Amino acid sequence: MTPIPLSQWADRNGIPRRTAYNWAKSGKLNVPIHRTLTGRLVVLDDSDQDAQDAHPFTAAYAEALSLPVGLHADDFHHSPVLEAWGIDLYDAVADDLRPLVLQLAVPAASSRVKRDAWWRLTDWLGRVELADWFTSTGFPQIATLFADRTPITDKNSYLDWWPCGVGSFEFWRDFDDHVSAAVKAAGLGVPDDNGAAASLAENALADNAPIASRRDSLRNRLDKLATAELPGTPAPEAPDRSDLWSLRSMYAEPLWALARPYARRTAEEVCALIGWDPLSPAPPAGHPLHEVGYPACLHASETALVPYVHDAHIREIDAFRRIALGKPFDNRPPEALSHG
């Protein structure tokens, strides 16, 4: 049974609409209610278990399509790619951004066939977001390496232009050299000394920023779609989980470079508190320097990345909207790419 508006439920039960609304607002209504994506209050049927158990994005998507949760996936304008992506994005972002992600169900349900969603998502992951990531993290010279690459629009262009695929072997090798040089030139490379503070900081550098190209959950969801035959289109067959795993390495250097000064400063402070010379060799395992210092440095490292992760999530929300509506990626203002 589809949830019914609170006003309709009140009429059926002989209750003034204003009274029913006041009861709902004060928590005195004796039936389960739900506030929809558009702000309406609806009454849920206890037997409608599928709707109540659905993921919030799935429920919002079904509502935007004006269909019950169990039937919305068969709709002409439904996209399994966008639904899988929306679920993963909702789970990844901070709680305060989740209502914004739910609003993406509206463009996802727009009246257009979304057969292009798979390859546009692939193009965003393998080209657009990498350029934006290196711009936002302060390495525009690396971003330019992606600016003129050919967009990925189908399987053939994917094989030729996926940045860490076989067709881009030379690009990938040159990319690694350019990134290493850029990080070193910025003074954010691996330190020359091998003292306790350097060792502690380097071991605690964060490597798990929850952005699109680094999320295990998204890779697993997309892997299931990579060889599945989607409604109205043959199986795309790429990128699968291994292709997306390779993409992770392209983000590692800037992540470490951004976090390194904060981890090092924390390591030096821990050394001072513990009474260990930061330039002397690190103590053996089990020493308080490690037990106290590692979690402190890891926290510093992860905290340093928070604004960049937030920016990446905002860009991902924008990319989702553009892909759902069939809009281009290239008309965003430059200030939208930087947290500062």
Residue pairs with C-beta under 8 A, 6 or more apart in sequence:
1 45
1 47
1 48
2 48
2 68
3 34
3 42
3 43
3 44
3 45
3 48
3 51
4 42
4 43
5 40
5 41
5 42
5 43
6 17
6 20
6 21
6 24
6 33
6 40
6 41
6 42
6 43
7 17
7 20
9 20
9 31
9 43
10 16
10 17
10 19
10 20
11 17
20 29
21 41
23 29
24 33
24 41
31 43
31 44
32 43
32 44
32 46
32 52
33 41
33 42
33 43
33 44
34 41
34 42
34 44
35 41
35 42
36 42
36 63
37 60
37 63
37 64
37 102
37 103
37 105
37 106
38 63
44 51
44 52
48 68
50 68
50 69
50 70
51 59
51 62
51 68
51 69
51 70
54 62
54 69
55 87
55 90
56 90
56 98
56 102
57 83
57 86
57 87
57 89
57 90
57 101
57 102
57 104
57 105
58 69
58 83
58 87
59 69
60 102
60 105
61 72
61 78
61 82
61 83
61 86
61 105
61 108
61 109
62 68
62 69
62 72
63 105
64 105
64 106
64 108
64 109
65 72
65 75
65 77
65 78
65 109
67 75
72 78
73 80
73 83
74 231
76 113
77 109
77 110
77 111
77 112
77 113
77 114
78 109
78 231
79 108
79 114
79 117
79 324
80 225
80 228
80 230
80 231
81 114
81 117
81 118
81 121
81 222
81 225
81 230
82 108
82 114
82 117
82 320
82 323
82 324
83 108
84 221
84 222
84 224
84 225
85 121
85 218
85 221
85 222
85 320
86 101
86 104
86 105
86 108
86 320
87 221
88 215
88 217
88 218
88 221
89 101
89 104
89 212
89 313
89 316
89 317
89 320
90 98
90 101
90 102
91 217
92 210
92 211
92 215
92 217
92 218
92 313
93 100
93 101
93 313
94 310
94 313
97 313
97 317
100 317
101 317
104 317
104 320
104 321
104 324
107 320
107 321
107 324
107 325
108 114
108 320
108 324
110 324
110 325
112 325
112 326
113 232
114 324
115 230
115 232
115 233
116 153
116 323
116 326
117 323
117 324
118 225
118 230
118 233
118 236
119 152
119 153
119 154
119 158
119 236
120 323
121 222
121 323
122 152
122 158
122 162
122 238
122 239
123 151
123 152
123 153
124 319
124 323
124 329
125 212
125 213
125 239
125 244
125 247
126 152
126 161
126 162
126 163
126 239
126 247
127 146
127 149
127 151
127 152
127 161
127 163
128 146
128 319
128 329
129 212
129 213
129 312
129 315
129 316
129 319
130 143
130 146
130 163
130 213
130 250
131 143
131 144
131 146
131 147
132 143
132 315
132 337
133 143
133 211
133 251
133 254
133 312
134 140
134 142
134 143
134 146
134 254
135 143
135 334
135 337
135 338
136 308
136 311
136 312
136 315
136 337
136 338
136 339
137 254
137 257
137 258
137 308
138 186
138 258
139 179
139 182
139 183
139 186
139 254
141 178
141 182
142 175
142 178
142 179
142 182
142 254
145 171
145 174
145 175
145 178
146 163
149 161
149 163
149 171
150 157
150 160
150 161
151 157
151 161
152 158
152 161
152 162
155 236
155 237
155 238
158 165
158 238
158 239
159 165
159 166
159 167
159 238
160 167
160 168
161 167
161 168
162 168
162 238
162 239
162 243
163 171
163 172
163 175
163 247
163 250
164 172
164 243
164 246
164 247
164 249
164 250
165 243
165 246
175 250
179 253
179 254
180 189
180 253
183 189
183 253
183 254
183 257
186 257
188 257
188 258
188 260
188 261
189 257
190 202
191 198
191 201
191 202
191 264
193 279
194 281
195 277
195 278
195 279
195 280
195 281
195 282
196 267
196 271
196 276
196 277
196 278
196 279
196 280
196 281
196 282
196 283
196 289
197 264
197 267
197 268
197 270
197 271
197 278
197 279
198 264
198 267
198 278
199 282
200 263
200 267
200 270
200 271
200 282
200 289
200 290
200 293
200 294
200 297
201 260
201 263
201 264
201 266
201 267
201 297
202 260
202 263
203 294
203 297
204 263
204 267
204 293
204 294
204 297
204 298
204 300
204 301
205 255
205 256
205 259
205 260
205 263
205 301
206 255
206 259
206 298
206 301
206 302
206 304
206 305
207 252
207 255
207 256
208 214
209 251
209 255
209 305
209 308
209 309
209 312
210 309
211 251
211 309
211 312
211 313
211 316
212 218
212 312
212 316
213 244
213 247
213 248
213 250
213 251
214 248
214 251
218 244
219 241
219 244
219 245
220 241
222 239
222 240
222 241
222 244
223 240
223 241
223 244
225 236
226 235
226 236
226 237
226 238
226 239
226 240
226 241
227 235
227 237
227 240
228 235
229 235
230 236
255 305
258 304
258 305
258 308
259 300
259 301
259 302
259 304
259 305
261 304
262 300
262 301
262 303
262 304
263 297
263 298
263 300
263 301
263 304
265 300
266 293
266 296
266 297
266 299
266 300
267 278
267 293
267 297
268 278
270 289
270 292
270 293
270 296
270 297
271 277
271 278
271 289
271 293
272 278
273 292
274 288
274 289
274 292
274 293
276 283
276 289
282 289
282 290
283 289
283 290
307 339
307 340
308 339
310 339
311 337
311 338
311 339
314 336
315 336
315 337
318 332
318 336
319 329
321 327
322 328
322 329
